[in-house]
Amino acid sequence: MARIRITTHPPQPVVQIMTSRVPVVSARATIGEIEKILLKKTRFFDSINYVYVVNQEKMLVGVISIKEIFRRQKGTLVARVMIKNIFSLQPDDSQEEAALIALKRNLKAVPVVDKNGYFLGAVLNDDILRILYREVSVDMLKLAGINRQAANLDIAFKGSIGSALKNRLPWLVIGLLGGLFASFVVDKFEFVLERHILLASFIPVVVYMSGATVTQMQAFVIRDFAWNRKIDWRSYFVKQLAVLLLIAVTSAGLIWAGSFFVYREMVLSTVLALAIFVTISSSIFAGLLIPYIFSRLKYDPANASGPIATIVQDVASVFVYLLIASIIL
């Protein structure tokens, strides 16, 4: 089945941030021997949250936490109490993968091994927190159409005014062009609005519901693809579409009942309900398909999660609303 992998920027390997300055002991060591090593060499380690256990070939076979060490009798063999079900990384794995594993498994550090299982080092909690902060910051900025380099320049106050404009103005210009195109669409349906001026007052409602649905979907898509880099695309699409259809039906029913209660116009209420249903249902394209298309074209899909998707959905919602009105009224 087709699968999608979304990344906010080229992945950086964990080998760049891992450290080998962590406690490593033999599987034949005792708890007492580990305690002596820790007391004698603690200052040489970058972290002692975990003690990593290797066999004679230096292959990682287990791990034991510092808390567990001080709970056991000194004569206990580490091989008897170590955790053998280990979640590890390889040097070429991305830093984001390290952070995600740490979050999912509630780990303070993640070990790194080569393809043969030889222990190389670990990615520590300080680095994991920095990775998470970086990724969250980048994703939030991308939603506003700000790339990572531009954000760094602005935050550091090192970029010139010209650089700031170059990095930020293009997305606003795209939004401006989208707004002009939306006004062009409205103008083409002027004959409908002239006959039913009340329709104009509901344009903000239709645009808002459509845009809010896209924003919600973007948030879930970014979160879901961050937590699972290889989601089954077909299953995910079907699930999101099913949720959208339920939201669309509920919203359409509410707008129909509310507008009919206020204005007592059956046809107007029907137009609004149909418009809300179609625009919310179609937000699957702007919220999910556009990022997917960007990914397939080798472009950064995060750039599609903000300005582009919003513009497309706003224009589409206005067009659909007035088209339905022109057909029914």
C-alpha positions in Angstrom: 0.0 0.0 0.0 1.1 3.6 -0.6 2.7 5.2 2.4 3.6 8.8 3.1 6.6 10.2 4.9 6.5 13.8 5.9 9.5 15.7 7.2 9.9 19.3 8.0 13.5 19.5 6.7 16.3 17.1 5.6 16.8 14.7 8.6 19.9 15.0 10.7 21.5 11.7 11.8 21.8 10.8 15.5 25.5 10.2 15.1 25.9 14.0 15.2 24.6 14.3 18.8 25.1 10.9 20.4 27.8 10.4 23.1 29.9 7.4 24.1 30.5 8.9 27.6 27.9 6.6 29.3 28.4 3.7 31.7 28.9 0.4 29.9 29.4 -2.9 31.7 29.7 -6.6 31.0 26.7 -8.9 31.3 28.7 -10.9 33.8 29.1 -7.9 36.2 27.4 -7.7 39.5 25.3 -4.8 40.9 28.1 -4.1 43.4 30.7 -3.8 40.6 28.5 -1.3 38.8 28.1 0.8 42.0 31.9 1.0 42.3 32.3 2.0 38.7 29.7 4.8 39.1 31.2 6.1 42.3 34.7 6.1 40.8 34.0 7.4 37.3 30.8 9.4 37.5 32.6 12.7 36.5 33.7 11.1 33.3 30.1 10.3 32.2 27.7 12.7 30.4 24.8 10.8 32.0 24.2 7.9 34.4 20.5 7.6 33.9 21.1 4.2 32.4 23.9 1.6 32.5 24.3 -0.2 29.2 25.1 -3.9 29.2 27.2 -5.6 26.5 28.4 -9.1 25.8 31.9 -10.2 25.0 31.6 -9.0 21.4 30.5 -5.5 22.7 27.0 -6.0 21.4 24.2 -4.3 23.3 22.2 -7.0 25.2 20.5 -5.0 27.9 20.1 -1.9 30.0 19.5 -1.1 33.6 18.4 2.1 35.2 20.3 3.8 38.0 17.2 3.5 40.2 17.1 -0.2 39.7 20.8 -0.6 40.6 20.3 0.8 44.1 17.3 -1.4 44.7 19.2 -4.7 44.2 21.5 -6.7 46.3 25.2 -6.1 45.5 25.9 -9.7 44.6 23.1 -9.8 42.0 24.2 -10.4 38.4 23.2 -7.6 36.1 22.2 -10.2 33.5 19.4 -11.3 35.8 17.8 -7.9 36.3 18.6 -6.0 33.1 15.9 -5.0 30.6 16.5 -7.1 27.4 13.7 -5.6 25.3 15.7 -2.6 24.1 14.6 0.2 21.8 17.7 1.4 19.9 18.7 3.5 17.0 21.3 3.2 14.2 23.8 6.1 13.5 22.0 7.1 10.3 18.6 7.3 11.9 17.2 10.8 12.2 17.3 12.9 15.4 13.6 13.3 15.2 13.2 9.5 15.4 15.3 9.5 18.6 13.0 12.1 20.1 9.9 10.2 19.1 11.1 6.9 20.5 12.0 8.6 23.8 8.6 10.2 24.0 6.7 7.0 23.1 8.7 4.8 25.5 9.2 7.3 28.3 13.0 7.0 28.0 15.6 9.5 29.4 18.1 8.3 26.7 18.1 6.1 23.6 21.0 3.8 22.8 22.7 3.8 19.4 24.1 0.6 17.8 25.5 -0.2 14.4 23.9 -2.6 11.9 25.5 -5.6 13.7 24.2 -4.5 17.1 27.5 -3.2 18.5 27.0 -0.5 21.1 28.2 2.9 20.0 26.7 5.4 22.5 23.4 7.1 23.4 21.3 10.1 22.7 20.7 11.9 26.0 17.7 13.6 27.4 19.1 17.2 27.0 19.5 16.6 23.2 16.1 15.0 23.0 14.5 18.1 24.5 16.4 20.3 22.1 15.2 18.2 19.2 11.6 18.4 20.3 11.7 22.1 20.8 13.3 22.6 17.4 10.7 20.5 15.6 7.7 22.1 17.4 9.1 25.6 16.6 9.7 24.7 12.9 6.2 23.2 12.5 4.5 26.2 14.0 6.5 28.6 11.9 5.8 26.6 8.7 2.1 26.9 9.4 2.6 30.7 9.1 4.7 30.3 5.9 8.0 31.1 7.6 10.9 28.9 6.8 13.5 27.8 9.3 16.3 30.0 8.0 14.1 33.1 8.1 13.0 32.4 11.6 16.5 32.0 12.8 17.5 35.3 11.3 14.6 37.2 12.8 15.0 35.7 16.2 18.7 36.5 16.3 18.1 40.1 15.0 20.9 39.5 12.5 19.0 39.7 9.3 18.5 42.8 7.4 15.1 44.3 6.7 15.5 43.3 3.1 16.2 39.7 4.1 13.1 39.7 6.4 10.9 40.9 3.6 12.3 38.4 1.1 11.6 35.5 3.5 8.1 36.6 4.7 6.5 38.8 2.1 6.1 36.2 -0.7 3.6 34.2 1.3 1.6 37.3 2.1 1.6 38.2 -1.6 0.3 34.8 -2.4 -2.5 35.4 0.2 -3.2 38.8 -1.3 -3.6 37.2 -4.8 -5.8 34.6 -3.4 -8.0 37.2 -1.8 -8.2 39.1 -5.1 -9.2 35.9 -6.9 -11.9 35.3 -4.3 -13.3 38.8 -4.9 -13.3 38.0 -8.6 -15.3 34.9 -7.9 -17.8 36.9 -5.9 -18.0 39.4 -8.7 -18.9 36.7 -11.2 -21.8 35.7 -9.0 -23.0 39.3 -8.5 -26.3 38.5 -10.2 -27.1 35.9 -7.5 -26.2 38.3 -4.6 -28.3 41.1 -6.2 -31.4 38.8 -6.1 -30.6 37.4 -2.7 -28.6 40.0 -0.8 -28.9 37.9 2.4 -26.5 35.4 0.9 -23.6 37.8 1.3 -24.0 37.9 5.1 -23.3 34.1 5.3 -20.1 34.2 3.2 -17.9 34.7 6.4 -19.7 31.7 8.1 -19.0 29.4 5.1 -15.4 30.5 4.8 -14.8 30.2 8.5 -16.2 26.7 8.8 -14.3 25.5 5.8 -11.0 27.2 7.0 -11.4 26.0 10.6 -11.9 22.4 9.4 -8.7 22.6 7.3 -6.8 24.1 10.3 -7.9 21.2 12.5 -6.9 18.6 10.0 -3.5 20.2 9.5 -2.9 20.0 13.2 -3.8 16.3 13.4 -1.9 15.5 10.2 1.3 17.1 11.4 1.0 15.4 14.8 0.1 12.0 13.3 2.9 11.9 10.7 5.4 13.2 13.3 4.5 10.3 15.6 4.4 7.7 12.9 6.6 8.4 9.9 5.2 5.5 7.8 1.4 5.7 8.2 -0.7 3.6 5.8 -1.9 6.3 3.5 -5.1 4.6 2.3 -6.3 3.7 5.7 -5.5 7.2 7.1 -7.3 8.9 4.2 -10.4 6.8 4.6 -10.5 7.5 8.4 -10.0 11.2 7.9 -12.7 11.3 5.2 -15.2 9.5 7.4 -14.6 12.0 10.3 -15.0 14.9 7.9 -18.3 13.6 6.5 -19.7 13.2 10.0 -18.6 16.8 10.8 -20.0 18.0 7.6 -23.4 16.3 8.2 -23.6 17.6 11.7 -22.6 21.2 10.8 -25.0 21.2 7.8 -27.9 20.1 10.1 -27.1 22.8 12.6 -26.8 25.6 10.1 -30.0 24.5 8.4 -31.9 24.5 11.7 -30.4 27.8 12.9 -31.0 29.7 9.7 -34.5 28.4 9.2 -35.4 29.3 12.8 -34.2 32.9 12.3 -35.3 33.6 8.7 -38.0 31.0 8.0 -36.7 30.5 4.4 -36.5 26.9 3.5 -34.5 27.4 0.2 -31.9 29.7 1.9 -31.4 27.2 4.7 -31.0 24.4 2.1 -28.4 26.4 0.2 -26.4 27.1 3.4 -26.6 23.4 4.5 -25.4 22.1 1.2 -22.6 24.7 1.0 -21.4 23.8 4.5 -21.5 20.1 3.7 -19.6 20.3 0.4 -17.0 22.8 1.6 -16.2 20.8 4.8 -16.1 17.6 2.9 -13.8 19.1 0.3 -11.3 20.2 2.9 -9.8 16.8 2.7 -8.0 18.1 -0.4 -6.5 21.2 1.2 -5.8 19.6 4.6 -4.5 16.2 3.5 -4.0 15.8 -0.3 -2.1 19.0 -0.8 0.6 18.1 1.7 0.7 14.6 0.2 1.1 16.0 -3.3 3.9 18.2 -2.1 5.6 15.2 -0.5 5.4 13.2 -3.7 6.9 16.1 -5.7 9.8 16.2 -3.3 8.8 19.6 -1.9 8.6 20.3 1.8 4.9 19.5 2.6 5.0 21.7 5.7 4.9 24.7 3.3 1.5 23.5 2.1 0.1 23.3 5.6 -0.4 27.0 6.1 -0.8 29.7 3.4 -1.3 27.6 0.3 -3.9 25.2 1.9 -5.8 28.2 3.4 -5.9 30.1 0.2 -7.1 27.1 -1.8 -9.8 26.3 0.7 -11.0 29.9 1.1 -11.4 30.4 -2.6 -13.0 27.0 -3.1 -15.5 27.6 -0.3 -16.7 30.9 -1.7 -17.0 29.4 -5.2 -18.9 26.3 -4.0 -21.3 28.4 -1.9 -22.2 30.8 -4.6 -22.4 28.1 -7.3 -24.9 26.1 -5.2 -26.9 29.3 -4.6 -27.0 30.1 -8.3 -28.2 26.6 -9.1 -30.9 26.4 -6.4 -32.1 30.0 -6.2 
